[in-house]
């Protein structure tokens, strides 16, 4: 499954659609390129510094910070080998009540319908941030031990987190405009296309034409929304694939470089070092020694 497209994996099970992912498990990498899914995702930083991009905005999260990814939002996570985060993924209908009450009609239903949105970022320095971080850490412990009835604890804990956000006035009323919806769809299509073709030789004119845009407008639109140029994004996707091959195979560095789309191994090593801070050989050695 390519990390750059909509995730098609099942999160959790049919009876319990909730999953906690550690950094390496999030997409078999501590770098998770742009992707989206129909579930909500909560990300919390447990150690170090993690860069998170949600719907065009970039954040630098430190230990204790919490991020919320709303349904369908494009997001990217860059952890690095020395940092640690957890991602909690679940569908909003997982929290619905059988009986419709005020909590359902005023909070949970509007969230599921997109009329209310979770805040992208809650720093630990705030009172509500500290409460969220404590709750998420406890959820990690409970899910690791899985005592009888832990599923009910998870549901109640998630509802409590939402109640804390509501009490702090952090839930946003943002009905989406048709133009914004078109923009989101266009960005999703770009992410999916580049995720599928990133190992190929891509020309700016061809990529821009595929989306009915001039090369000049495509460049400005892409940079404005992704925070990097087309070639920088493609290189990032290639490096993410290369890191996976370094962890999971014994292929030579040259063969990995060619397989992910780099014709020049020196250029590949330079780009890899920019992302991971080390050479591919050192990366493979450090991962294998964990």
Order of alpha helices (4+ residues) and beta strands (2+ residues): beta-alpha-beta-beta-beta-beta-beta-beta-beta-alpha-beta-beta-alpha-alpha-beta-alpha-alpha-alpha-alpha-alpha-alpha-alpha
